[in-house]
Amino acid sequence: MLTKMGSLEGRSVLELEDESLSSPRMISIKTSSLDAAPRRYFCDVEEISCRCILRRAFNSIRIVLLSDKLNILVLCGPLAILVDKLTSHHGWVFLLSLLGIIPLAERLGWATEQLAFFTGPTVGGLLNATFGNATELIISMYALRSGMIRVVQQSLLGSILSNMLLVLGCAFFGGGIVHSNKEQVFDKANAVMNSGLLLMAVMGLLFPAVLHFTRTELHFGKSELALSRFSSCVMLAAYGAYLFFQLTSQKNMYSPINEGESQDDSNSDDEEAPQISKWESISWLSILTIWISVLSEYLVNAIEGASVAMNIPVAFISVILLPIVGNAAEHAGAVMFAVKDKLDISLGVAIGSSTQISMFGIPFCVVVGWIMGRPMDLNFQLFETATLFMTVLVVAFMLQEGTSNYFKGLMLLLCYLIVAASFFVHIDPKSIQDKPKKT
C-alpha cells in the first residue's frame, strides 16, 4: 500500500488523467486536483488500520475466552450479579460467584504464563506465584474491609494448605504416574530454603496463639496484636530479602535441574511460543483482575448466608472451598509441568505460592488491617495453627530427599482429605454461624 501511495505522489497530472480514462475505479474517484488523491488514500489507511486493530482484538478475545471449554463458566459471574439483584438467595449467589471465579483464576494464570515468555524464567516464576495468589488476596481485602477477619485468616491458611497438599500432591502424583519408570528429581537446596521460610511463618503464627491461650500477655488483648504487627513487619522484610536473593543468586531456579537432558527440553521449549503479545498479556491481566475483584465482593457478602442456607461451616467454606477456586491456575500449571518432567517449576509454583502467602499475604493483610483500623492479627487459633504446623512438617519430610514419585503425591492428597474432613466437623469458637442451634 505504501509503495502504491508513493507511486501516486511521484506522478504527474497527465499520467493520472490517462490512467483515469482506462480505469473505471479511477473515474469514480476523479477530482480536480492532486490534493484529493492523497486525502482519499490516507482515509483508506486509517480504515484499514482500524480494521486490523479490531481483527487483532477479536482474535485475542477468541484465544483468551473461547479456546477452553472451562470458560463457559464465565457466564456464571453475570448470573451471580443478576441473582443478587433480583433475589435474596445467598446460596445461589455464592455458588455462581464461586463457579464464575474458577475460569477467571485459570485465565489469570495463563495470561501470566504468556507474559513470562517476555520476562524470562525467574521473573516469570515470581509473576506466576504473585498473580496465582491474586484471587485469594482480592477476596481477603474485601473480607477485611467487611470486618470478616476470621474469613481472611482461614482463607489464607486454606490457600497454604491447598498449595502444599492438594496442588503439590497432584503434581507429584501426575508426574509419578506418567514417569513411573524413573524417579523424578528437583533442586533440593531450593526446597529446603522454602521449607525454612514456611517454618518461620509457622513461628510467626504460633507465638501469638500460644501467648493468647496461655494468658501470659503483659496487656491482655493488646500485646498479642502488637506482637502480630511487629512480627508481620519482620516477615515482610524477610520476604523482601528472599526475593532479592532469588533474583540475584538463583538465576536458574525455575529451569529443570536435569540439564543433561536439555537437548530434548530445548526442542520442546522451542515449540512453545506466546499466543498473545506482551501488551495484550498486560491488558488481560488488568481486565481479569478487575472482574475477579467485582465477583469477590459478591462472593464475600454471600459467605455467611450460604453457610446457613447450605448448612456448611464457614470454616470449611473459607479453608477448603475458596482456596480450591483461587488455586485453579496453580493446580493446572503445577500438574502440567510435572507431567513434562519439569518438577522444579512445579515446586516453584506450589511451594513458592505457599511461601508467598505465608510470608507476604498474611503479614500484608495484618498491616493493611492496621491501616484500616481492623484488629487483624496472627492468632489463627490453636486448631488452625496446629494444622499448618503439621502440614509444613509433612511436606518438609517429603522434600528432604530431592526426589518424588506417585506414592508421595498420594500421601499428600490423603493428608489433604484428612484436613478437609477435620474442618468440616470443626466449630470455630469465634464464628456464630458455626455454633449448633439449640432445639
C-alpha positions in Angstrom: 0.0 0.0 0.0 2.9 2.4 0.9 4.6 1.7 -2.4 1.3 2.4 -4.2 0.9 5.7 -2.4 4.5 6.6 -3.2 3.9 5.9 -6.8 0.8 8.2 -6.8 2.7 11.1 -5.2 5.5 11.0 -7.8 3.3 11.0 -11.0 2.1 14.0 -13.0 -1.4 15.2 -13.5 -1.5 14.0 -17.1 -0.4 10.5 -16.1 -3.2 10.4 -13.6 -5.7 11.6 -16.1 -4.6 9.0 -18.6 -5.0 6.3 -16.0 -8.5 7.6 -15.2 -9.5 7.0 -18.8 -8.6 3.3 -18.6 -9.6 2.6 -15.0 -13.3 2.6 -14.1 -12.4 2.8 -10.4 -10.3 5.9 -11.0 -13.2 7.5 -13.0 -15.4 7.3 -9.9 -13.0 9.0 -7.6 -11.5 11.5 -10.1 -11.1 15.0 -8.5 -10.0 18.4 -9.8 -6.6 18.5 -8.0 -3.8 16.2 -6.9 -4.6 17.0 -3.2 -7.7 14.9 -3.3 -6.0 11.6 -4.1 -3.7 11.6 -1.1 -6.5 12.6 1.2 -8.6 9.8 -0.1 -5.8 7.3 0.4 -4.9 8.4 3.9 -8.5 7.8 4.9 -8.3 4.3 3.5 -5.1 3.7 5.5 -7.0 4.7 8.7 -9.9 2.4 7.9 -7.5 -0.5 7.2 -5.6 0.1 10.4 -8.8 0.2 12.4 -9.9 -3.0 10.8 -6.6 -4.6 11.7 -6.9 -3.4 15.3 -10.4 -4.8 15.5 -9.4 -8.1 13.9 -6.5 -8.4 16.4 -8.8 -7.6 19.3 -11.3 -10.2 18.2 -8.5 -12.7 17.7 -7.2 -12.0 21.3 -10.7 -12.4 22.7 -11.1 -15.7 20.8 -7.8 -17.0 22.2 -8.4 -16.0 25.8 -12.1 -16.7 26.2 -13.1 -19.2 23.6 -10.1 -21.5 23.5 -11.0 -23.6 26.6 -14.3 -25.3 27.4 -13.9 -24.3 31.0 -14.5 -20.7 30.0 -18.2 -21.4 29.7 -18.3 -20.9 33.5 -17.5 -17.2 32.9 -21.3 -16.7 32.3 -21.9 -17.7 36.0 -20.4 -14.3 37.0 -23.1 -12.1 35.4 -25.7 -14.7 36.6 -24.5 -14.2 40.2 -24.9 -10.5 40.0 -28.3 -10.9 38.4 -29.5 -13.3 41.1 -28.1 -11.0 43.9 -30.0 -8.0 42.4 -33.3 -9.8 41.9 -33.5 -12.3 44.8 -32.0 -12.9 48.3 -30.8 -16.4 47.7 -27.2 -16.1 49.1 -26.5 -19.8 48.5 -27.0 -19.4 44.7 -25.1 -16.1 44.7 -22.2 -17.7 46.5 -22.2 -20.8 44.2 -22.5 -18.8 41.0 -19.7 -16.4 42.1 -17.5 -19.3 43.0 -18.0 -21.0 39.7 -17.5 -17.7 37.8 -14.2 -17.1 39.5 -12.8 -20.5 38.6 -12.2 -19.8 34.8 -11.0 -16.3 35.6 -8.4 -17.5 38.0 -7.2 -20.1 35.4 -7.1 -17.5 32.7 -5.2 -15.1 35.0 -2.5 -17.8 35.4 -2.5 -18.4 31.7 -2.0 -14.7 30.9 0.8 -14.6 33.5 2.5 -17.5 31.6 2.2 -15.6 28.3 3.8 -12.6 29.9 6.6 -14.9 31.3 7.7 -15.5 27.7 8.8 -11.9 27.6 10.3 -11.6 31.1 12.4 -14.7 31.5 12.1 -17.8 33.7 13.0 -16.2 37.1 10.7 -13.1 36.9 8.1 -15.3 35.1 8.1 -17.7 38.0 7.7 -14.9 40.5 4.9 -13.4 38.4 3.2 -16.7 38.2 3.2 -17.1 42.0 2.1 -13.5 42.5 -0.8 -13.4 40.1 -1.7 -17.0 41.1 -2.4 -15.6 44.6 -4.2 -12.5 43.3 -7.6 -14.1 43.7 -7.0 -15.0 47.4 -5.6 -11.6 48.2 -8.5 -9.8 46.5 -11.0 -11.9 48.4 -9.1 -11.2 51.6 -9.1 -7.5 51.0 -12.9 -7.4 50.6 -13.4 -9.6 53.6 -11.1 -7.5 55.7 -13.0 -4.3 54.7 -16.2 -6.0 55.7 -14.7 -6.9 59.1 -14.7 -10.6 58.5 -11.3 -11.2 60.0 -11.8 -15.0 60.5 -12.7 -15.4 56.9 -9.4 -13.6 55.9 -7.4 -15.8 58.3 -9.0 -19.0 57.3 -8.9 -18.4 53.5 -5.2 -17.5 53.6 -4.5 -20.5 55.7 -6.5 -22.7 53.4 -4.5 -21.4 50.4 -1.3 -22.5 52.1 -2.7 -25.9 52.9 -4.2 -26.3 49.4 -0.9 -25.4 47.6 1.2 -27.6 49.9 -1.0 -30.7 50.0 -3.5 -30.6 47.1 -1.5 -28.8 44.3 1.9 -30.4 45.2 0.2 -33.8 45.8 -1.4 -33.7 42.3 1.8 -32.6 40.7 3.8 -35.5 42.4 1.1 -38.0 41.6 0.6 -37.0 38.0 4.3 -36.7 37.3 4.9 -40.1 39.0 2.2 -41.8 37.0 3.5 -40.5 33.6 7.2 -41.1 34.5 6.7 -44.3 36.5 9.9 -45.8 35.1 12.1 -43.4 36.9 12.2 -41.2 40.0 11.8 -37.5 39.3 14.3 -35.1 40.8 14.2 -31.5 41.8 16.6 -28.9 43.3 16.8 -30.0 47.0 18.5 -26.7 48.1 15.6 -24.5 46.9 13.1 -26.9 48.5 14.9 -26.8 51.9 15.1 -23.0 51.7 11.3 -22.7 51.1 10.7 -25.2 53.9 12.7 -23.0 56.2 10.6 -19.9 55.2 7.4 -21.8 55.9 8.7 -22.8 59.3 9.5 -19.2 60.0 5.9 -18.3 59.1 4.6 -21.0 61.4 6.7 -19.5 64.2 5.1 -16.1 63.4 1.6 -17.6 63.7 2.4 -19.9 66.7 3.7 -17.4 69.2 0.6 -15.0 69.2 -1.7 -18.0 69.6 0.3 -19.5 72.4 0.6 -16.1 74.1 -3.2 -15.7 73.9 -4.3 -19.2 75.1 -1.7 -19.4 77.9 -2.8 -15.9 79.1 0.7 -14.8 79.5 0.3 -11.4 77.8 1.6 -8.3 79.5 -1.5 -6.4 78.5 -4.3 -8.9 77.7 -5.8 -8.4 74.3 -3.2 -5.7 73.3 0.2 -7.5 73.5 -1.0 -10.2 71.1 -2.0 -7.6 68.5 1.2 -5.6 68.9 3.3 -8.8 68.6 1.4 -9.7 65.4 2.1 -6.4 63.8 5.8 -6.4 64.8 6.2 -10.0 63.5 4.4 -9.1 60.3 6.8 -6.3 59.6 9.7 -8.7 60.2 8.2 -11.3 57.9 7.7 -8.8 55.1 11.4 -7.7 55.5 12.4 -11.4 55.3 10.3 -12.0 52.2 11.9 -8.9 50.6 15.3 -10.3 51.3 14.2 -13.7 49.9 13.1 -12.0 46.7 16.4 -10.2 46.4 18.2 -13.4 46.9 16.2 -15.2 44.3 16.7 -12.5 41.7 20.4 -12.2 42.3 21.6 -15.6 43.3 19.1 -18.1 41.9 19.1 -17.3 38.2 18.1 -20.8 37.1 15.6 -21.6 39.9 12.7 -22.1 37.5 14.6 -24.2 35.0 14.8 -28.0 35.2 17.6 -29.5 37.3 18.4 -32.3 34.8 20.3 -30.1 32.4 21.8 -33.3 30.9 18.5 -33.7 29.1 18.4 -30.1 28.0 18.6 -31.1 24.3 15.1 -32.7 24.4 13.8 -30.0 26.7 15.1 -27.2 24.4 13.3 -28.8 21.5 10.1 -28.9 23.3 10.5 -25.4 24.6 11.2 -24.1 21.1 7.8 -25.4 20.0 6.1 -23.3 22.7 5.5 -19.7 21.7 3.4 -16.9 23.2 -0.1 -16.8 21.8 -0.6 -13.1 22.6 1.7 -10.1 22.7 3.2 -8.6 25.8 0.8 -5.7 25.9 -2.1 -7.9 25.3 -1.0 -10.1 28.3 -0.8 -7.0 30.5 -4.2 -5.8 29.3 -5.8 -9.1 30.0 -4.2 -9.3 33.4 -5.8 -6.0 34.3 -9.2 -6.9 32.9 -9.3 -10.3 34.6 -8.1 -8.8 38.0 -10.9 -6.2 37.9 -13.5 -8.8 37.0 -12.3 -11.1 39.8 -12.5 -8.1 42.2 -16.1 -7.5 41.3 -17.1 -11.1 41.8 -15.1 -11.3 45.0 -17.3 -8.7 46.6 -20.5 -10.7 45.8 -18.7 -13.9 47.0 -17.7 -12.4 50.4 -21.0 -10.8 51.0 -22.8 -14.2 50.4 -20.5 -16.4 52.6 -22.5 -16.2 55.8 -25.8 -16.6 54.1 -24.5 -19.5 52.1 -23.2 -21.2 55.2 -26.7 -21.1 56.7 -28.5 -22.0 53.5 -26.3 -25.0 52.7 -25.6 -26.0 56.3 -21.8 -25.9 55.8 -19.5 -24.4 58.4 -17.9 -21.1 57.5 -14.5 -22.6 58.4 -15.0 -25.3 55.7 -16.0 -22.7 53.1 -13.1 -20.5 53.9 -10.3 -23.1 54.3 -11.4 -25.6 51.6 -13.8 -24.2 49.0 -12.3 -20.7 48.5 -8.7 -21.8 48.1 -9.6 -24.5 45.6 -11.1 -21.8 43.4 -8.2 -19.4 43.9 -5.6 -22.1 43.3 -7.1 -23.3 40.0 -4.3 -21.7 38.0 -1.5 -23.1 40.2 -3.2 -26.5 40.2 -3.3 -26.8 36.4 0.2 -25.3 35.9 1.9 -27.4 38.5 0.5 -30.7 37.2 1.3 -29.7 33.6 4.9 -29.0 34.4 5.3 -32.2 36.5 3.9 -34.3 33.6 6.6 -32.6 31.4 9.2 -33.7 33.9 9.9 -30.1 34.9 9.4 -30.6 38.6 11.4 -27.6 39.7 8.9 -25.3 38.0 6.0 -27.3 39.7 7.7 -26.8 43.1 8.3 -23.1 42.3 4.6 -22.7 41.6 3.2 -24.8 44.5 5.7 -24.2 47.3 6.6 -20.8 46.1 2.9 -19.8 46.2 2.6 -21.1 49.8 5.8 -19.2 50.8 4.4 -16.0 49.3 1.0 -16.3 51.1 2.6 -17.1 54.4 5.5 -14.6 54.3 3.8 -11.8 52.3 0.0 -12.4 52.0 -0.8 -12.9 55.7 1.6 -10.1 57.0 0.4 -7.8 54.3 -3.2 -8.3 55.5 -2.2 -7.6 59.1 -0.5 -4.3 58.0 -3.5 -3.3 55.8 -5.8 -4.1 58.7 -3.6 -1.9 60.9 -4.0 1.0 58.5 -7.8 0.4 58.1 -8.3 0.1 61.9 -9.2 -3.6 61.8 -7.7 -5.8 64.6 -6.3 -8.4 62.1 -3.6 -10.4 64.0 -1.6 -13.6 63.6 -3.6 -15.5 66.2 -5.1 -18.1 63.9 -6.4 -20.2 66.9 -4.8 -23.4 68.1 -6.6 -25.7 65.7 -5.7 -23.9 62.6 -2.1 -23.2 63.7 -1.6 -26.9 64.7 -2.9 -27.9 61.2 -0.4 -25.6 59.5 2.4 -26.8 61.7 1.8 -30.5 60.9 1.4 -29.7 57.2 4.7 -28.0 57.0 6.4 -30.8 58.8 4.9 -33.5 56.5 5.8 -31.6 53.3 9.4 -30.8 54.6 9.9 -34.6 55.2 8.6 -35.3 51.7 11.0 -32.8 50.1 14.2 -33.6 52.1 15.4 -36.3 49.6 15.1 -34.2 46.5 13.1 -36.8 44.7 9.4 -37.5 44.1 7.1 -40.3 42.9 3.4 -41.0 42.7 3.3 -42.5 46.2 4.5 -39.3 47.8 1.8 -37.5 45.8 -0.8 -39.9 47.0 0.3 -39.4 50.6 -0.1 -35.6 50.3 -3.6 -36.0 48.7 -4.7 -38.3 51.5 -3.4 -35.8 54.1 -5.5 -33.1 52.4 -8.6 -35.3 52.7 -8.0 -35.6 56.4 -7.6 -31.8 56.7 -10.8 -31.2 54.8 -12.8 -33.7 56.9 -11.4 -32.0 60.1 -12.6 -28.6 59.1 -16.0 -29.9 58.1 -16.6 -31.0 61.7 -14.7 -28.1 63.3 -16.6 -25.5 65.2 -14.9 -22.1 65.1 -15.2 -20.5 68.5 -15.3 -17.0 67.0 -17.9 -17.8 64.4 -21.6 -17.5 65.4 -22.7 -19.3 62.3 -20.8 -22.5 63.2 -22.3 -22.9 66.6 -25.0 -25.6 66.8 -28.5 -24.2 67.2 -30.4 -25.0 70.4 -33.5 -27.1 70.0 
